[in-house]
Amino acid sequence: AAFSGDGKGLVAARDADPGDTLIHLPEDCLLRTLDKSLPREYIQAILDTDNDMIAARQGLRMAFERTLGNTSYWWPYIRTLPPYYEGVPLLWQESEVNKLDVTSISEEILHNNLTLEVAMEKIKIDKDILRWSAATAFTRGLNTKLRGTFIAPLIDMCRHSFKANSVLSYEDRFLTLSALREIKEGEPLLIDYGSESNDIYLLNFGIVPYDNPHETVSIAFNSTQMFALSLMGAKTTNIADAVEREIRTFEVEPERAALMNYYGVRENKDVTVANNKGIAKEFAAGVRAMLAREDITDVDDFKNPLKDPDIEWVVCHALRVLYAHLLTEYQTSEEEDLAILRLRDEKNLSPAEVLSLRFRVEKKKILRRAYLQATDDLHKAAVRRKKRNKRKEDDQDLQEAHPIAKPSEPTPQNE
């Protein structure tokens, strides 16, 4: 069935109860990446392609079947597939990739595209065929713990939802789609593609789920930047400026920096700084561990606010400034992106542009949520500091008003 403005998918032909079998596919109907029928050059090209490049590897297999035409065992399935695909990142031009406005994923898409170009050269296949085949694998391939990587005809039309009504299982050489709950006739069949961030959904499926409960924001960050930012507090949102002004006055402690994967060979490793709930607890714990005066035994001990309100106040400042900085790195605001999306038909936006806008909006929602949480935590830390300082002042006033006389030393008696 077609869904208004959002592609096609399977719907239930009849009512189904929980546990009912919806689709039952024998193993022979699964189009796998590697097969004995493949020519040697295809097998070698697949083996030479990075294991993480699932679409390219599966696409090479699909390309071979496509070149066979109606002599392929899979031709009845292949001829039902779309003649072209829109919005698949694997086929984006560099100008479209750059609109994502997120360096890490943009680089990964360009790397994937380059990998596909290399594969084309190895087997001397028509570029349009391989691009179509890779796009097919990209949008329809399954990479499960059940039986590895494959394309499952018919099941590949199931749409994604984090509130799935169907589930896959493999038993006795059959792949089975079963109902998880009661499904009414005409209701879409939905499966959960996995507990992944939108980075993975965009890269592997060409979709950007709204309000993904597993969405995260990760950055490549190093210890020098983190410490400088922490020290600067709310004085600046410019990390480069913070580093320039503070680098000479603060020395990184390797043991503490290592807790956040920011040290040595792991410097600049991607670190998750925010998630769907706001501030990533592990990240905040790492910041506290680096700044705390206490001895460190386990970074998990720092997931809760520190007893020292002064240090906790600096931690909250650092987090708040970081999220503000990450939001300002985007060329557009969340509100501007949403406004453009609402006018996408009038502006005649391409599928790639729509996906890019959705992707950016979801990232900004996560960062905004983390920023607001950091702001609230900063206020709480400030209140704690104020109360602590007030208690100190009261104790001092009390001591001055009622000084405690020191006991006089006994006078030595004359002999």
N, C-alpha and C positions, 0 to 999 in steps of 0.2 A: 504494500500500500504506500501511497505517497503522503508525505506529511508537509503541511503548508510551509513553504519556504525553507524546509529543512531536510530535504532528501527523502529517501525511501527506507522501508523496513518491513519486517514481518509482523503480522497480526494473527491473533488466534482465530482459527476457522470455526471453533466451537467453544463452549464453556469447558473449563478444565479445573479439576480439584488439585489440591496440594499433592505432589508426588506423581501426578499423571505424566506419562511420556508424551512429549510434544514432537520430538524428532529423534529418529534412531538411525544413525549412520554407521555402516560397516567400515572397518579400518581401510579397506581397499578404496573407499571414496574420499580419503584424506589425501590431498595433494601435498606431499612432503618436499622439503628442500632438496634432499639428495635421494637419488634413485639409480638402480643399476642400468636403467634404460638411457641415462644421460651420456652423451659423448664425453670423451676424456677431457676435451678443452673446457667444457662447461663445468665438469666436476672440479678441475683445477682452478678455474676462475672463482668458483664458490668457496673452495678451501682457502684461496688467497685473500678472500674478502673478510674484513674484520667481523668477528662473531657478533659484535654489537650491532652491526649493520644488517639487521634481520630482513628489512625490506629489500635491500640490494641482493642478498643471498637468495631469498625466496623469489625475487623478481627474475633472476637468471634462470631459475627452473621454469617459471611461467613463460619466459621469453622463448625457451626451447619448445615448449608445447605450442606456443602461438605460431612459431615458424613451421610447424608440422601441418597446420591448417586442419582440414576435416579428417586427416588420418590420425590425429591425436586422440587417444582414449578420452581426453578431457575436453574435446571440442564441443560436445553438447552443453557443457558448463561455460566454456570460454565465450561462446557466441551469445550468451545471455548477458554478458558483462557490458558496462557502459563503454562507448567508443572513446571517451576521453574523461579526464577527471579535472575538477576545478578546485583550487584551494589547497592542494596537497603540497606541503613544504618541500618535499623532495624535488618538485618541479619548479620551485620559485626562482625568479631571477634575483640577482644580488640586491637590486634596488627594492624589491619586495621584502627580502629578508631583513634589510636594515630598518624597515618600518616597525619591526618588533620592538626596537629600542631597548633590547636586553642583550648585552654583548655576548654572554656565555652561550645562550641558546642560538644566537645568530651564527656564531662561529661553528657550532655543532652542525647546524643545517648546511652551511657552506662546505664543511668537511664531508658530510654525507653525499652532497651533490658531486663533489670531486671524486669520491670513491666510486660513484656510479659511472662517471666519465672514464675512470681507469678500467673498470670492468668492461665497458664498451670496446675499449681498445684491444683488450685481451682476446675477445671472441669475435671481433669484427662483425658485430651485428648491427642492424639498422637502429639508429638512435631512437627513433620514434617508437619502435617495438619495445626496446628495453625500458624506455621511460614509462610507457603504458604498463608494461609488466610489473615494474617496480612500484608504480602507483597502485596497481591492483593489490599487490602483496602488502603494501603500506596500509591500505584502508581495510583489507579483508583478512590479513594473516592473523593467526593466533599463536601466541608463544606461551604455552601453559606448562605447568608442572605435570600435566597428565601424560602427554606424549610428545613433548618438544614443540618444534615449530611446524606449522602446517596451515593449509587453507581448507576449511570445511564447507563445501558447497551447501547452500541454503542457510545453514547456521550462521554463515558469514553476513547474513542480512539482519541479524539481531542487533538492535540498537543498544547503546550503553545507558546504564542508570546506576547510581549508587544505591538506589532502592529497587534492586532487581526483582523481577517476579519469576525468573527462570534461572536454572543453574546447569552447568555442564558436568558430566561425569564420564569416566572411561572404565568399561568392564567387559570382559569376554570379547575383546577385539571390536567393541562397538563404542562410538561416541554418542552419548545420549543427552538430549536437552529435556529437562524435566521442570514441571511447575513447582515453584517454591510456595506459592499461595494460590488462592482462588483467582482464576483469570476468566474474564467474561469474553464472549465472542466479540471479535473486532478490536479487542484491546491489544496494544503493541506488546510484542515479546521482548523483554529487556533483560540483559545480562550485565554483570559488573565486570568491566574490563580490568579492574585491579585497583589496589590502594596506592595510587601514584599521584604525583603532582602534575600540574598542567604542562610542565616541561615535557614529561613523558607522553602525555596524551597528545600534545601537538606533534611531537617528533614521531611517535609510533602509530598514531591513528588519524592525525590531521583534524582533530577536534579540540575544543576548549570548553570543558564543562563549567557551568555556572556554579558558584558556591561549592566548589570542590572541598570536601572536608579534609582532604589530604594535601591541599595546596600549601606550598612553602615558598619562601624567598631565600635564596642562597647567594652568597657573594664570596669572592676570593679576597680574603682580608689578611693582613699580616700584623704581627705583634707591635711593630713600631707605630703603625697607624692607630691601632686600638688604644695603646697607651697614651699617645698624643691626644687623641679624641677624648679620652677619659679625663685627662688633666685639664683640657680646655673647657670641659663642662658645657655650659650653654653660651659660651662667649662667641662661638663661630659655628657655622654649618659647613665650612670649607675644610675638608680633611687635609688637602695639600698645605693650606695655610697653617693648620694645627701642627702638622708634622714639622714644617719649617721653623715654627716658633718654639717647639718643645723638645725636638729631637736631642738637643745638646744637654738637656737638663734632667733627662730621665733614662735610666738604664733598665733594659728588659731583663727580668729574671727568667732564665731558660726553663726552669722547672714549672713555673706558673704559666708561662706562655704555651708550653707543650700541652697543657690541659685543654687548650682550645684548638689544637692542631695548627698553631701559628708559628711554629719554630722549626729551625733546621730544614731538613729535606721536605718537611710538610708545610713550609711557609707558602702562603697564598693558596692553600687548599680551600676548596669550596666549603663554606660553613653555613648551615641553616640559621638565619637570624630571626626569622618570623614564620609563623604558621597560621592556620585558620583560626586559632584561639587567641592570637596576638603574639606576644613576645615568646620566642622559643626558650623554654626553661633551661635547656642545656647550655644555650648561648649565654643567657643571663648568669647562670652558675659559673661559667668560665670567666666572665668579666669580674664577678665577685671574687673568685679564687685568685685572679691576678692582682686585684687591688687590696685584698684583705691582709690584715696584719697577722692573722692567725696562721698557725701551722696547717698545712694541707695534708690530709690523709685520704680523702675521697672527694672528688668534685661534686658528687651528689649531695654532700653536706652543705653545699652553697646554693641549693635550689630555692631556699627560702631567704627572706630579707636578713641581712646581717644584724647582729646585735649592736654593732657600732653605727649609730645613725649618721655620722659624718661620712664614713666610707659608703654607706648605702645611698646617701644623697648624691655622691659623685657617680656611683654606678647608674643611678636613674638618669642623671644628667647625660652621661655618656650614651646610654641607650636612646634617649629622646633625641639627642643631636644626630645620632647615626640614622635613625628612621627619617628624620626631617631631611637629612642630606640625601638619602636614597630616593626620596620622593622628588626632590628638586633636580635629580639627575635626568629625569624624564623630560622630554621636550614639550610634552603637553600634560595638563592636569587630568585627573579622573573625570571631572565634570565636562571638560572639553571633549574627551574621548566619547563619553556617553551621549553628548549632544550630536556628535558626528554619526554615531551608530543609529540614532533615532532618524537621521536624515539619509540613511545609506541608500535608499532607493532614489531619492532626488539627486544625490551626489554620484549615483551610478558607481558605487564602490565595488571593486573586484572581490572575489572570495578571499583572496590573500589579505586584502586590506581589512576586511571584516574580522578575519581570524586574528590579525595583529592587534586590532583595537580591543577585541574581547580579551586577548591574552594580557595586554597591558592593564586593562581595567581590573582584572582579577588580581594581578600582582599589587596594584596600587591599593586595592581594598584591604589586602593583607597588611601592607605597610601602614596604612592609615589606622587600622585597628591596633597595630603594635604601638604606633606613635601615641594614640590616645591612652592606651594602657600605661605606657611609660610616663606620660604626663600625670596621670592619676597617681602612679607609684611615687613620682617625684614629689607631689603634694603631700602624700602620706609621710614620706621620709622627712620633708621639711617640718611637718607638724611634730614628728618624733624628736627632731633636733631642737625645736623650740621648747618642747616640754622638758627635754633633758637639760637645756641651758637654764630654763626657769627654775628647775629643781636645784641646780648648782647655785644660782643667785640666791634663792631662798635659804639654802643651807649656809651660804656665806653671810647673809644678813643676820641669820639666827646666831651664828657663831660670833659675829661682831657685837650683837646686842647682849648676848649672854656668854661672855668669854669664860672658858673653863680654866680656872686657876691651876697652874701647875703646882703640884705638891712641893713644898719647900724642902730643900735638902737638910738633913739633920746637922745641927751645929756641933762640931766636935767639942767635947768637954775638956776643960783644962785638967791636966793631970796634977 
